[in-house]
Amino acid sequence: MPEETLAERLIAENLGRRDGVLHAGGLDLRGLAERHGTPLFVYDSGLMRRAYRDLSRAVAGFARVYYSVKANPRPEVIRVFREEGAGAEVASAAELRAAIAAGVPPESILFAGPGKSDADIAAAVAAGIAEIHLENREEAARVAEAGRRHGRAVAVAIRVNPGAAAQGGAMRMGGKPSPFGFDEEELDEVADAIEAEPALRLTGLHLFAGTQGLSAPTLLAQWAYGLDLAETLARRIGRPLETIDLGGGLGIPYFQGDAALDLGALEAGVPSLAARAASDPLLAPARIVLEPGRFLVGGAGVYVARVRAVKLSRGSRFVVTDGGMHHHLAASGNLGQIVKRDFPVVAVAEKAGAERSPAAVVGPLCTPLDMLARAAPLPELKAGDLVAVLQSGAYALTASPTGFLGHPPPAEVLVDAGREIAIGA
Ligand SMILES: Cc1ncc(COP(=O)(O)O)c(C=O)c1O
């Protein structure tokens, strides 16, 4: 028996094939593509809810789960998480508006992100959100200015760029120079400066140590480190914090050989963290927050593209589609990947036992970078057939160069309890 591919495992766990046709949220992707056109993103709210519930259960008694809107900022997507009880982490005034439109109460919204504009800050202060996360001194001064204009002290958190001890995740953000947050070494000094500013109220600490972390022990170590830092800060200011934001960064499997994050292992490590937080008077009153994006929505999305041509070039098969990196930069390997590896890409319709052979799946853009897969194991395909890129719910359309070459935007559909809702812009 050949080894089960990641795509096969994901189809079995999350999607399903009926009569050889791939489904999402119980709906036939061929039918969805007919009705909404291609290229098409399909998001299954059932998978989002499952991810949220599984994670919330694993960290119950320790942390609440907020949704990091940057992963997929469609208000209908945010609303799914809101319905589950999630707060939101936003990074722009537009994301803040989307979160509020989705019904997230301002007191459950945190605003992080380097280089916030005056308009971002004004919108956050006017909305009365829970906390603005400060990333540098100039920003602290501008937030204080906005507080003075509004006649009240603004609740802020210090975002900390952690030292080497907090390492972890595939894309590491700790232990090295960073544009994000204040270096851990200057935590005391920054805390003193904020405390001396009457227009700011220091209420939180924020740590984001890395993204796409698939190791439960590493995440647990990062969270423990976050508690250490929160305790240090609370001691410095002589009172407990209101919020301890331990970041997101929980990963999902994208590539053959990736194992899913072991939620059982996470759950097993949580009670000791919870006990520590509960027994320390400097930590106990704080709400502890996780703010994942990818983990909650990444597995819930499928990108469907229609084949325009299939050609052989010097012995290699190229499947040319109407979809490409202008909608899905991450699948093309051009969104921060050091080594380009293939996302799981499959044929939407496939006969049982069909022969597969490697094919490059390319888009319509005039650049060799526009390649959705380099060697996807695909059955015979012809113009008019459909291919699907799995694991496409997070950092897909929102992180892609949609203006490049002027091709139209994709359709987007949310499947919610068997109903399909067109949600594209
Ligand atoms: C501050 C902050 N929070 C949360 C996230 C979400 O990360 P992930 O989708 O890896 O959970 C990011 C991602 O870059 C981030 O910068």
The ligand as an SDF file (V2000), in Angstrom:
LIG
                    3D

 16 16  0  0  0  0  0  0  0  0999 V2000
    0.3100   40.0080   16.3710 C   0  0  0  0  0  0  0  0  0  0  0  0
   -0.1660   38.8170   15.6700 C   0  0  0  0  0  0  0  0  0  0  0  0
   -1.1610   38.0850   16.2170 N   0  0  0  0  0  0  0  0  0  0  0  0
   -1.6540   36.9860   15.6230 C   0  0  0  0  0  0  0  0  0  0  0  0
   -1.1770   36.5580   14.4110 C   0  0  0  0  0  0  0  0  0  0  0  0
   -1.7690   35.3410   13.8110 C   0  0  0  0  0  0  0  0  0  0  0  0
   -0.8300   34.3760   13.6000 O   0  0  0  0  0  0  0  0  0  0  0  0
   -1.2380   32.8770   13.1940 P   0  0  0  0  0  0  0  0  0  0  0  0
   -2.1470   32.9900   12.0250 O   0  0  0  0  0  0  0  0  0  0  0  0
    0.0620   32.2550   12.8790 O   0  0  0  0  0  0  0  0  0  0  0  0
   -1.9190   32.2750   14.3630 O   0  0  0  0  0  0  0  0  0  0  0  0
   -0.1350   37.2750   13.7970 C   0  0  0  0  0  0  0  0  0  0  0  0
    0.4160   36.8250   12.5110 C   0  0  0  0  0  0  0  0  0  0  0  0
    1.3130   37.3530   11.9400 O   0  0  0  0  0  0  0  0  0  0  0  0
    0.3890   38.4200   14.4440 C   0  0  0  0  0  0  0  0  0  0  0  0
    1.3750   39.1340   13.9010 O   0  0  0  0  0  0  0  0  0  0  0  0
  1  2  1  0
  2  3  1  0
  2 15  2  0
  3  4  2  0
  4  5  1  0
  5  6  1  0
  5 12  2  0
  6  7  1  0
  7  8  1  0
  8  9  2  0
  8 10  1  0
  8 11  1  0
 12 13  1  0
 12 15  1  0
 13 14  2  0
 15 16  1  0
M  END
$$$$
